[in-house]
Amino acid sequence: MAKGKGVRIVITLECTECRTNPDKRSPGVSRYTSTKNRRNTTARIELNKFCPHCNGHKVHKEIK
């Protein structure tokens, strides 16, 4: 028998600069996957990650 849903869930982080900036180095949107604990962190996560399309470290926000 399965014990039910786990506490950790997989989330997707997407670059905020790529979505809004049309003059970037190359077309596309940078996305990363990560996990978070749904009990401890109920709000959406924002992390600084490297974006190869913007060619720098930018804020990546959690998307659904």
C-alpha positions in Angstrom: 0.0 0.0 0.0 1.2 3.5 -0.8 1.4 6.0 2.1 0.0 8.9 0.1 1.5 12.0 -1.4 5.0 12.9 -0.5 6.0 16.1 1.2 8.5 17.1 -1.5 7.2 18.2 -4.9 8.9 19.0 -8.2 8.7 22.6 -9.3 9.8 24.5 -12.4 11.7 27.8 -12.3 11.5 30.1 -15.2 13.6 33.2 -16.1 11.7 36.5 -15.6 13.9 38.5 -17.9 13.4 36.2 -20.9 9.7 36.5 -20.7 9.6 40.3 -20.8 12.8 41.3 -22.7 12.6 41.1 -26.6 16.2 42.3 -27.1 18.0 39.3 -25.7 20.9 37.3 -27.0 19.0 34.4 -28.3 15.3 33.4 -28.5 13.9 31.1 -25.8 13.2 30.9 -22.1 15.5 29.4 -19.5 13.8 26.8 -17.2 15.2 24.7 -14.4 13.5 22.0 -12.3 14.0 21.7 -8.6 12.2 20.3 -5.5 10.7 22.0 -2.5 9.1 20.9 0.8 5.4 21.9 0.5 4.9 22.0 4.3 7.8 24.4 5.0 7.7 26.5 1.9 4.1 27.3 0.9 4.9 30.5 -1.1 6.5 30.5 -4.6 10.3 30.4 -4.7 12.5 32.9 -6.4 16.2 32.0 -7.0 19.1 33.6 -8.8 20.2 31.1 -11.6 22.3 31.4 -14.7 20.3 32.1 -17.9 22.1 31.1 -21.1 19.7 33.2 -23.2 20.3 36.4 -21.2 24.0 35.4 -20.6 24.0 36.2 -16.9 22.5 35.4 -13.5 18.9 36.4 -13.4 15.9 35.9 -11.1 14.0 32.6 -11.8 10.5 32.3 -10.4 8.4 29.2 -9.7 5.7 28.6 -12.3 2.8 26.1 -12.4 
